Amino acid sequence: MRFFEYEAREIVKRAGIPVTTFGFATTPEEARRAAEEIGGPVVIKSQVLTGGRMKAGGVQFADTPEEAAEKAGPVLELVINGQEPRGVLVDTKAEVEQEYYAGVVWDGIRKQPVILFSDMGGIDIEEVAEQHPDHVGRQHFSNILPLSEFQAKQVVAAVGVTGPALNKLVPIIKRLAQMFVDNDLTLCEINPLGRMADGSFVALDAHMDMENEARARHKALLEELGVGDDETREAREPTAFELAGEAVDNASHRGVAGNVTEFDGNIGLVIGAGGGSLTLFDAVRKYGGKPANYCEIGGNPSVEKACGLAKLVLQKPGVEKIAVMMSIVSNTRVDIVARGVIKACLELDMDPAEKIAIFRIPGAWEDEGFKILKKYGVEYADRSVSMHEAAERAVEKIGGRAA
């Protein structure tokens, strides 16, 4: 889930990282009062979970509280990339001598967080890394042991920062890394991190994402920030298809049918959870297939849950066939998933042999599952057929070809 900037700034502040004085407003009058408390020129920023605020007119400047109220009105009504603002952040207009970037992101390959630092802040770190790689410092660190002072110095010094600036940045970098771990974040960045005229450093902006599965562990924090349990907080609003997938999962406590994501393709996927589902999704694309969705099923779901997910995918406009695939399973019964997907076809008056391109789930109770599939003429594969080969066969069934 994503945090609005005003929430991210509060989390940064709680972590002990210096921030400018700011306030959150949902009306022009609240913006005026926030500007009064700041007592100087301010920046009015639209609070949306998308980029492009500046270009869209969602960032305005004001010198007085009255001007702040005047500028806040249109920003509060401005729709940016299809999103209506939650409100506006009224922030101090800081005089900055230099802008830096500091961020932490989860490295899925190394299975560790990596901290990034650059002396070229205020622009996308991806652009800096591509065009000026010598201006980006990187340091992987443990998510169990705290980031050491030596590691923090290394990542900052890598871009040429020395002396008093280095010593002042080290505690900020250490606190940023700890904040990432403590809050189960997948991304947190301060961009820009400003160096002021007196040599101090202040966070002028903040963005962060939290692991969805960690929301329950941070319920107290989310309640204090006013984040509702019903807020998905993704980069975009979920589609009707995705909401229906969530409903399928919530209908039964047994097993998982989650992370349902909609795509514009013609091959529906009912695939195993974890790394296997990612591998299968990528394999379908590798062989020229166009997935209609991504999803994860596992944890020994009930027949009803497997049926519900399969029916949802089968009824998605544009879907020609579905592929039911997993890695070798031990905690999911093959026969249960087979019963579920065949039940879905029959209830929709569809021929299972026609609509199921391939069924590749080897594992617990596979003999019983294969008997059921054979009865209805569904092509199935055991563990002698690799996941990539199964994905290729599924793509061929709908007239696709290897890329």
C-alpha positions, 0 to 999 in steps of 0.5 A: 500500500502507498502512503500519501506524502503528508503521511509519509512525512509524518512517518519520517518525522517520527523516525527522527529525521528533520522535516520542514514544518507542514500541515494537511488541509482539506479546505482553503480555510484549513490551508490558510490556518496551516500557512499562518502556523508556518509563518512564511512563504509556503508550497501547496501540494496536491495529495494524490497517489500518482506522479505528475503533480507539478505538470498538472498544476497540483503544486502552487506557491504562496507568500501569505496565508490569504494567497495560500487559501486562494491557491489551495481552492483550485488544487483541491478540485484538480483531478490528476491522472484520474485521481481526486486529491485527498487534500493538500500538503501546506509546506514551508518553502525552504531555501535550499543550497543543494538537493540530495536523494536518499532512499531504500528499496527491497532488492528481490534478487539479493533478498535484502534492502538496498540503500541508495544515495545521490548528490543529484536530488530533485529528479528521478533516481532512475534517470540519475542512475542511467545518465550519471551512475557515478553520482549514485551510491549503493549499499545492501544491508541486513534486515535483521541487523541495523545499518552500521555507521560504516555502511552509512558512511560508505554509501554517502562518501561514494558520491564524494560527500566529505567533512561535516556534511558526511557526518550530518548525513550518516545519522539520517541514512541510518534512521531511514534504513531502520524506518524501512525495516521497522515499518515493513516497507518495500520503498521509502525515499526522501527526494529531495533531501535539502542542505540548508544555508546553515549546513543542516539537512531537511527532508523536503518530500517523502514517498513510501510503500508498505507491504500489504501483508504487514498492515495488521502488524502496523494497525496502530500506526495506520489508525493514527494516520487515518488510513481506513481498513477498506483503503487499497492504497494502490497506485490506481483504483482496483478494477471491478474484476480485481474487486471480484477476485478479492471477494472470491478470496474473502468468501472462504477462510480456506486457502488463498486466491489472491493478488488478482490483477487484470490485464488485457489479454486472451489467456486466463491464468489460475496459477500457483502462489509465490515464485511459481506464479511469477515464473508461469506468468513470465513464461506465458509472455515469453512464448508469445501469450497475452495473459488476461490476468495474474493471480495466486492460488494455493494453501489448499483452497476449497473446491468453492474457492478454486471454482470461484476464481476459475469462473471469474477468469473464464467470464472475463471479456476476451478470455479464450481459454484458461491455463491452470498451472503450479509448481509441485505442491504439497499443501494443496490437493491437486484433485480439489483444484481439478474439481473446482476448475471443472465445476466452474466450466460446467456451471458456465455451460462450457466444455472443460476440454475446450476451455482449459488449455492445460492443467499442470499441477503435480503433487498431493493427490495428483492421481485422483486429480488426473483421473477427474481431468481425464474423465472430462478430456482435459489435457494435463501434465505431470512433473515430467513437464516443466512449467515453461513447457506447460506455458508454451503448450497453453499459448499454442492452444490459443494460436500463439507462438514462441517469441 
